[in-house]
Amino acid sequence: GVANRTPVNTSRTLDKELGVKCFMKCENYQRMGAFKFRGGYNALYHLSQEGKGKSVVTYSSGNHAQAVALSASLLDMDATIIMPYDAPKNKVAATKGYGGNVIFYDRYKEDRVAIAKEKAKAGATIIPPYDHKHVVAGQGTAGKELLEELLGKGITLDYLFVCVGGGGLISGCALAAGELAPNCKVIGVEPEAGNDAQRSLETGQIVTIQPPKTIADGAQTPFIGKIPFEIMKKRVEKIVTVSDAELIQGMKYFGERMKMIVEPTGCLGLAGLRKLVKAGDIPAGSNCGVVISGGNVDMARYCDLIST
């Protein structure tokens, strides 16, 4: 395929610490550095096959921006990306490097969807970062690959921990788990400062919040998508939240013990697993999958965070 089939890594040290078997799907090794390439390329590919123009517009704090920009360049399409002023500099630079036309906005005062709709009036197609069937399907291939690789070794997951921003990744992974490991409990993890998905599942309707202030920039979404939410209501066991300090702990572990650079959002899954193990909610010896969503982090910022 066009996307990388990323490795599934393990750590005996982590297994011993937690008393479970942990299998980590390393999407930090994906093209453009995050799982978002899967959904972005899938959406643009279907658009190109349908003959619906050669121009797209999207909005993203970074990883979906890069995914759409790279996918557009591969498919000979034009991409306009609406990014917040405070998006990580490395993600802005990479998006521009892939050929994306970047337009900035204030995430705390302006509506990125409204800006996208205005830009789309010129004839471009909007490719939202998560509320799109082809995006969800593409993201779900990360979970599908993890489950299939383990099943090929006779291992069935009991739990699958997935970060939650807009819900595209977890809903896609939940669909894959429903088919390949129906008894696997899919658990979402989001920052304490932005628990809109948790509240949405608890109330049964999509809850909108102010953009949360958290180091997990990939999870600074004010609400989850309608398509992901319908899937999550049926197939996600629950959502847990973790602190920024717990994410930094994960960044340090991945760097020191597994020799991987993982961005804060990519540490949500492991932080959620650690939290539930500590609470006694995960039986000893369980097979636990963790999706590491990406590794796109500014190096100066990374050094600052792991030094705290």
C-alpha positions as CSV (number, residue, x, y, z in Angstrom):
1,G,0.0,0.0,0.0
2,V,0.9,3.7,0.0
3,A,1.0,4.0,3.8
4,N,3.8,2.3,5.8
5,R,3.0,-0.9,7.7
6,T,4.4,0.4,11.0
7,P,6.0,-1.9,13.5
8,V,4.4,-3.3,16.7
9,N,7.0,-2.8,19.5
10,T,7.1,-4.3,22.9
11,S,9.1,-3.6,26.1
12,R,9.8,-6.3,28.7
13,T,10.5,-3.5,31.2
14,L,7.0,-2.0,30.6
15,D,5.4,-5.4,30.8
16,K,7.1,-6.1,34.2
17,E,6.2,-2.6,35.5
18,L,2.5,-3.0,34.6
19,G,2.0,-6.7,35.0
20,V,0.4,-7.0,31.5
21,K,1.6,-7.7,28.0
22,C,1.8,-4.4,26.0
23,F,1.9,-4.2,22.2
24,M,2.5,-0.7,20.8
25,K,1.6,0.2,17.2
26,C,4.2,2.8,16.3
27,E,2.5,5.3,14.0
28,N,5.4,7.7,14.8
29,Y,7.1,5.7,12.0
30,Q,4.3,6.4,9.5
31,R,4.8,8.6,6.5
32,M,4.8,12.3,7.6
33,G,5.2,11.0,11.2
34,A,1.7,10.1,12.2
35,F,-1.4,7.9,11.6
36,K,-3.1,10.9,9.9
37,F,-1.5,9.9,6.6
38,R,-3.8,6.9,6.4
39,G,-7.1,8.8,6.5
40,G,-5.8,11.8,4.6
41,Y,-4.6,9.8,1.7
42,N,-7.7,7.5,1.7
43,A,-10.0,10.5,1.5
44,L,-8.1,12.3,-1.3
45,Y,-7.6,9.1,-3.3
46,H,-11.4,8.4,-3.3
47,L,-12.0,12.1,-4.3
48,S,-9.6,11.7,-7.2
49,Q,-11.3,8.5,-8.3
50,E,-14.6,10.2,-8.2
51,G,-13.3,13.0,-10.5
52,K,-14.4,15.7,-8.0
53,G,-11.8,18.3,-8.8
54,K,-8.2,18.8,-8.0
55,S,-8.4,21.2,-5.1
56,V,-9.0,20.5,-1.4
57,V,-9.2,22.5,1.8
58,T,-8.9,21.4,5.4
59,Y,-8.1,22.6,8.9
60,S,-5.7,21.1,11.4
61,S,-3.2,22.0,14.2
62,G,-0.6,19.9,12.4
63,N,-0.7,16.2,11.6
64,H,-3.8,16.1,9.4
65,A,-2.4,19.3,7.8
66,Q,0.8,17.4,6.8
67,A,-1.2,14.3,5.8
68,V,-3.4,16.2,3.4
69,A,-0.5,18.3,2.0
70,L,1.6,15.2,1.4
71,S,-1.3,13.2,0.0
72,A,-2.3,16.1,-2.3
73,S,1.3,16.2,-3.7
74,L,1.3,12.5,-4.3
75,L,-2.1,12.7,-6.2
76,D,-1.2,15.9,-8.0
77,M,-3.8,18.0,-6.2
78,D,-3.8,21.5,-4.6
79,A,-4.2,21.7,-0.8
80,T,-5.1,24.7,1.3
81,I,-4.6,24.2,5.0
82,I,-6.1,26.4,7.8
83,M,-3.8,26.2,10.8
84,P,-3.8,28.0,14.2
85,Y,-1.2,30.7,14.8
86,D,0.1,28.6,17.7
87,A,0.5,25.4,15.8
88,P,3.9,23.8,16.4
89,K,6.5,25.4,14.1
90,N,7.8,22.1,12.8
91,K,4.3,21.0,11.8
92,V,3.8,24.3,9.9
93,A,7.1,24.0,8.2
94,A,6.5,20.4,7.2
95,T,3.0,21.2,5.8
96,K,4.5,24.0,3.7
97,G,7.3,21.7,2.7
98,Y,4.8,19.1,1.3
99,G,3.3,21.9,-0.8
100,G,0.4,23.0,1.3
101,N,-0.9,26.5,1.1
102,V,-1.1,27.5,4.8
103,I,-3.6,30.1,6.1
104,F,-3.4,31.0,9.8
105,Y,-6.3,31.7,12.3
106,D,-6.8,32.3,16.0
107,R,-8.1,29.0,17.5
108,Y,-9.5,30.9,20.6
109,K,-11.4,33.6,18.6
110,E,-12.1,32.3,15.1
111,D,-14.1,29.4,13.6
112,R,-11.9,27.3,11.4
113,V,-14.8,25.5,9.9
114,A,-16.4,28.8,8.8
115,I,-13.0,29.8,7.3
116,A,-12.8,26.5,5.4
117,K,-16.3,26.9,4.0
118,E,-15.5,30.4,2.8
119,K,-12.3,29.1,1.0
120,A,-14.2,26.2,-0.5
121,K,-16.6,28.5,-2.3
122,A,-13.9,28.8,-5.0
123,G,-14.5,25.1,-5.9
124,A,-12.4,23.2,-3.4
125,T,-13.6,20.1,-1.5
126,I,-13.4,20.2,2.3
127,I,-11.7,17.2,3.8
128,P,-12.3,17.5,7.6
129,P,-9.7,15.9,9.9
130,Y,-12.0,13.3,11.4
131,D,-15.7,13.7,10.6
132,H,-15.5,11.9,7.2
133,K,-16.2,8.3,6.3
134,H,-13.0,7.8,4.2
135,V,-10.9,9.5,6.9
136,V,-12.3,7.2,9.6
137,A,-11.8,4.1,7.4
138,G,-8.2,5.1,6.7
139,Q,-7.3,5.7,10.3
140,G,-8.8,2.4,11.3
141,T,-6.2,0.5,9.2
142,A,-3.7,1.2,12.0
143,G,-5.9,-0.8,14.4
144,K,-6.6,-3.4,11.7
145,E,-2.9,-4.0,11.1
146,L,-2.1,-4.3,14.9
147,L,-4.9,-6.8,15.4
148,E,-4.1,-8.8,12.3
149,E,-0.3,-9.0,13.2
150,L,-1.1,-10.2,16.7
151,L,-3.7,-12.7,15.6
152,G,-1.2,-14.1,13.2
153,K,0.9,-14.9,16.3
154,G,-2.0,-16.4,18.2
155,I,-2.5,-13.3,20.4
156,T,-5.9,-11.7,20.9
157,L,-6.1,-8.2,22.5
158,D,-8.1,-7.8,25.7
159,Y,-7.8,-4.0,25.6
160,L,-6.9,-1.4,23.0
161,F,-6.0,2.1,24.2
162,V,-6.3,4.9,21.7
163,C,-5.9,8.7,21.9
164,V,-9.0,10.8,21.3
165,G,-9.0,14.2,19.6
166,G,-11.8,14.4,17.0
167,G,-12.5,10.7,17.2
168,G,-11.4,9.5,13.8
169,L,-8.7,7.2,15.0
170,I,-10.6,5.6,17.8
171,S,-13.7,5.1,15.8
172,G,-11.8,3.5,13.0
173,C,-9.9,1.2,15.4
174,A,-13.1,0.3,17.2
175,L,-14.6,-0.8,13.9
176,A,-11.6,-3.0,13.2
177,A,-11.7,-4.5,16.7
178,G,-15.4,-5.2,16.4
179,E,-14.6,-7.4,13.4
180,L,-11.3,-9.0,14.4
181,A,-11.4,-9.1,18.2
182,P,-15.0,-8.6,19.3
183,N,-14.3,-9.2,23.0
184,C,-11.5,-6.5,23.0
185,K,-12.5,-3.5,25.0
186,V,-11.6,-0.2,23.2
187,I,-10.7,2.6,25.7
188,G,-10.2,6.2,24.6
189,V,-7.7,8.5,26.3
190,E,-7.8,12.3,26.2
191,P,-6.2,15.2,28.2
192,E,-7.8,16.2,31.5
193,A,-8.1,19.8,30.1
194,G,-10.2,18.6,27.1
195,N,-12.5,15.8,28.2
196,D,-15.3,16.6,25.6
197,A,-15.3,13.0,24.3
198,Q,-15.7,11.6,27.8
199,R,-18.6,14.0,28.6
200,S,-20.1,13.3,25.2
201,L,-20.3,9.5,25.8
202,E,-21.6,10.1,29.4
203,T,-24.4,12.4,28.2
204,G,-25.2,10.7,24.9
205,Q,-24.7,13.9,22.9
206,I,-21.8,15.8,21.5
207,V,-20.4,18.2,24.0
208,T,-18.5,21.3,22.8
209,I,-15.8,22.9,24.9
210,Q,-13.4,25.8,24.6
211,P,-10.1,24.7,22.9
212,P,-8.3,23.0,25.8
213,K,-4.9,24.2,27.0
214,T,-2.7,21.1,27.0
215,I,0.7,20.0,25.6
216,A,-1.2,17.4,23.5
217,D,-1.8,19.7,20.6
218,G,-3.3,16.9,18.5
219,A,-6.1,16.6,21.0
220,Q,-7.0,20.3,21.3
221,T,-10.3,19.7,19.6
222,P,-13.4,21.5,20.9
223,F,-15.8,18.6,20.0
224,I,-15.7,15.1,18.4
225,G,-17.2,14.4,14.9
226,K,-20.7,13.2,14.3
227,I,-19.6,10.1,12.3
228,P,-17.0,9.0,14.9
229,F,-19.4,9.7,17.8
230,E,-22.1,7.3,16.4
231,I,-19.4,4.6,16.2
232,M,-18.0,5.4,19.6
233,K,-21.4,5.2,21.3
234,K,-21.7,1.5,20.2
235,R,-18.1,0.3,20.3
236,V,-16.0,2.3,22.8
237,E,-16.0,0.9,26.3
238,K,-15.1,4.2,28.0
239,I,-12.9,7.3,27.9
240,V,-10.3,8.1,30.6
241,T,-8.3,11.4,31.0
242,V,-4.7,12.0,31.9
243,S,-2.6,15.0,33.0
244,D,0.1,16.7,31.0
245,A,2.6,15.4,33.6
246,E,1.6,11.9,32.8
247,L,2.2,12.5,29.1
248,I,5.7,13.8,29.9
249,Q,6.3,10.7,31.9
250,G,5.4,8.7,28.7
251,M,7.6,10.9,26.5
252,K,10.6,10.2,28.8
253,Y,9.9,6.4,28.9
254,F,9.6,6.1,25.1
255,G,12.8,8.2,24.7
256,E,14.9,6.6,27.4
257,R,13.8,2.9,27.2
258,M,12.5,2.4,23.7
259,K,14.6,5.0,21.8
260,M,11.6,6.6,20.2
261,I,10.7,10.3,19.9
262,V,6.9,10.5,20.5
263,E,4.9,13.7,20.6
264,P,2.7,14.4,23.7
265,T,-0.5,13.3,22.0
266,G,1.1,10.1,21.0
267,C,1.6,9.3,24.7
268,L,-2.1,9.4,25.6
269,G,-2.6,5.7,25.1
270,L,0.2,4.5,27.3
271,A,-0.7,7.1,30.0
272,G,-4.3,5.8,30.0
273,L,-3.1,2.2,30.3
274,R,-0.8,3.1,33.2
275,K,-3.6,4.9,35.0
276,L,-6.1,2.0,34.7
277,V,-3.5,-0.5,35.8
278,K,-2.7,1.6,38.8
279,A,-6.4,1.8,39.6
280,G,-6.7,-2.0,39.5
281,D,-9.0,-2.0,36.5
282,I,-6.8,-4.1,34.2
283,P,-6.4,-7.8,35.2
284,A,-2.8,-9.0,35.5
285,G,-1.6,-10.7,32.3
286,S,-4.0,-9.0,30.0
287,N,-3.0,-8.4,26.4
288,C,-3.1,-4.6,25.9
289,G,-2.7,-2.7,22.6
290,V,-1.6,0.9,22.5
291,V,-1.7,3.1,19.4
292,I,1.2,5.6,19.4
293,S,-0.4,8.2,17.2
294,G,2.7,10.1,16.1
295,G,6.1,11.6,16.7
296,N,5.9,15.1,15.2
297,V,7.2,17.4,17.9
298,D,9.5,20.4,17.8
299,M,12.9,19.3,19.1
300,A,13.4,22.4,21.3
301,R,9.9,21.9,22.8
302,Y,10.6,18.2,23.2
303,C,13.8,18.9,25.1
304,D,12.0,21.5,27.3
305,L,9.2,19.1,28.2
306,I,11.4,16.1,29.1
307,S,13.7,18.3,31.2
308,T,10.8,19.2,33.5
